[in-house]
C-alpha cells in the first residue's frame, strides 16, 4: 500500500526527478571555429606528426644546451610567479571538491548540558543528538555549480601552464641574448686590442714625424669608441643576468653566469596542423575552459526560478538526568522536508540569467579571439624566421667581405699606399657588419623560441 503521507509523497517525487536527471541550463558544446588547413607562411616548412612520446614541458631540449636546460628546469620549481599560480590552481581544485560535497547529505552531532532555573527552582537538561540535512538537486543547480567550478579549475591549470611557459620563454630569450652579447663583447675586446696595437704604431710614427696629428686623433677616436661600446654591453649583459636570476627564484647577488660562446643548436622547427595548436596552447585552453564555466553558470542562474527542496532529520536523547540519558523514554526525533523558493523578486532572477548569458557570449568572443591571435602569432614567427634565414646568410657574406676589405686596406697602409683614414673606415665597417650579423642571430634565436611558444611549447592538457 502506498503511503499518503505528504512528506513521503514529496520525497518520492524529488527522487524521481533526480533519477530522471533533470537539469536546467544548456549543455556545453565547444564554440565552433573555422580554421585553415595549413599556415599561409609555411612554404618550405614540413608538417610533423604529434610528438606524444616527447617529454612534456621540455621543449628546450631541441636546443641541446645543457646550461639552458638546467636553468629552464628551475622555473617550474623556483619561479615565484609560477608558485603563485600553482597555489591559485590548488585553491580552485579545493573549491571544486567543496561544491561536489554539496551533492551529498550533511550530518552533524551535538551533545551538551544546560542548567536553568528561576528564583524558586533549578533544573538540568542533558541532550545528545545527530542531525542530517540534504538539499536535493532537483533542477541541477548543484551539478551545474560543480561543472562551473571544475571548468574554472581547469582554466586555472591552463593559466598556470601559460605562466610557466611564458617565464620559460622569457628566460630562454634572455639567455640567447646574453650569449650573443658575450660574443659581441668578445668582438669589441678583440677590436680594442687590435686598435691599441695600431695606435701604438701610429704614435711611434707621429713622434718620428712620419704621421700626421689627424691620423693619430683618428686612431685614438677609433680605439675609445670601441672601448665605450664594449662597456655599454657590459651593463646590458649584467641586467640580462639579473633577469635570469629572478626568473629562477634567486636574487641577482646569488647568481652569476660566466661568459661563454653560444653552443646551442638552432632547431629546424616543424609546423604542426592547426588543430594541434588548439590542444597545445595553454592560453587557448584557458579561454575555452572559461567558456565552459560561463555556460554552466547559465544553468545555475536559471535554477533560481525553481524552489529548493531540503530534507532534514534529527534524532537523539534528552533528559534531566544524565545517568539514564540513553534510554527509549528519552528519545526525541524530527523529520520533514522544507521547500523554499522566491515568490517575487521584481525581475532579479531574470536579470541574473541575462547577465550569465551575456558573460557566456563575452567568453565565446574571448576564446575565438585567442584562437585567431594564436594563428596570427604562428604566421608572424614563421615569416620572420623564414626571412631571417636569408637575411642572416646575406649578413654573413657582407661581414666576410668587410673583413677582407679591412685586411686588404691594412696591408696597403703598411705598404705606404694609402692613409690610415681609409684603414679606419674599412675597419669600422667590418666591425659594424660583424655586430649586425650577431644582432640578427640574436633575433633569430629569439624568434625560434617565440615560434615554439606560439605552437604551445611542451604543454599538455591532461583534463584535470
C-alpha positions, 0 to 999 in steps of 0.5 A: 500500500502506498503511503499518503503521507505528504512528506513521503509523497514529496520525497518520492517525487524529488527522487524521481526527478533526480533519477530522471536527471533533470537539469536546467541550463544548456549543455556545453558544446565547444564554440565552433571555429573555422580554421585553415588547413595549413599556415599561409607562411609555411612554404618550405616548412614540413608538417610533423606528426604529434610528438606524444612520446616527447617529454612534456614541458621540455621543449628546450631540449631541441636546443641541446644546451645543457646550461639552458636546460638546467636553468629552464628546469628551475622555473617550474620549481623556483619561479615565484610567479609560477608558485603563485599560480600553482597555489591559485590552481590548488585553491580552485581544485579545493573549491571544486571538491567543496561544491561536489560535497554539496551533492551529498547529505550533511550530518552533524552531532551535538551533545551538551548540558544546560542548567536553568532555573528561576528564583524558586527552582533549578533544573538540568537538561542533558541532550545528545543528538545527530542531525542530517540535512540534504538539499536535493538537486532537483533542477541541477543547480548543484551539478551545474555549480560543480561543472562551473567550478571544475571548468574554472579549475581547469582554466586555472591549470591552463593559466598556470601552464601559460605562466610557466611557459611564458617565464620559460620563454622569457628566460630562454630569450634572455639567455640567447641574448646574453650569449650573443652579447658575450660574443659581441663583447668578445668582438669589441675586446678583440677590436680594442686590442687590435686598435691599441696595437695600431695606435701604438704604431701610429704614435711611434710614427707621429713622434718620428714625424712620419704621421700626421696629428689627424691620423693619430686623433683618428686612431685614438677616436677609433680605439675609445669608441670601441672601448665605450661600446664594449662597456655599454654591453657590459651593463646590458649583459649584467641586467640580462643576468639579473633577469635570469636570476629572478626568473629562477627564484634567486636574487641577482647577488646569488647568481652569476653566469660566466661568459661563454660562446653560444653552443646551442643548436638552432632547431629546424622547427616543424609546423604542426596542423592547426588543430594541434595548436588548439590542444597545445596552447595553454592560453587557448585552453584557458579561454575555452575552459572559461567558456565552459564555466560561463555556460554552466553558470547559465544553468545555475542562474536559471535554477533560481526560478525553481524552489529548493527542496531540503530534507532534514532529520534529527534524532537523539536523547534528552533528559534531566538526568544524565545517568539514564540519558540513553534510554527509549523514554528519552528519545526525541526525533524530527523529520520533514522536508522544507521547500523554499523558493522566491515568490517575487523578486521584481525581475532579479532572477531574470536579470541574473540569467541575462547577465550569465548569458551575456558573460557566456557570449563575452567568453565565446568572443574571448576564446575565438579571439585567442584562437585567431591571435594564436594563428596570427602569432604562428604566421608572424614567427614563421615569416620572420624566421623564414626571412631571417634565414636569408637575411642572416646568410646575406649578413654573413657574406657582407661581414666576410667581405668587410673583413677582407676589405679591412685586411686588404686596406691594412696591408696597403697602409703598411705598404705606404699606399694609402692613409690610415683614414681609409684603414679606419673606415674599412675597419669600422665597417667590418666591425659594424657588419660583424655586430649586425650579423650577431644582432640578427642571430640574436633575433633569430634565436629569439624568434625560434623560441617565440615560434615554439611558444606560439605552437604551445611549447611542451604543454599538455592538457591532461583534463584535470 
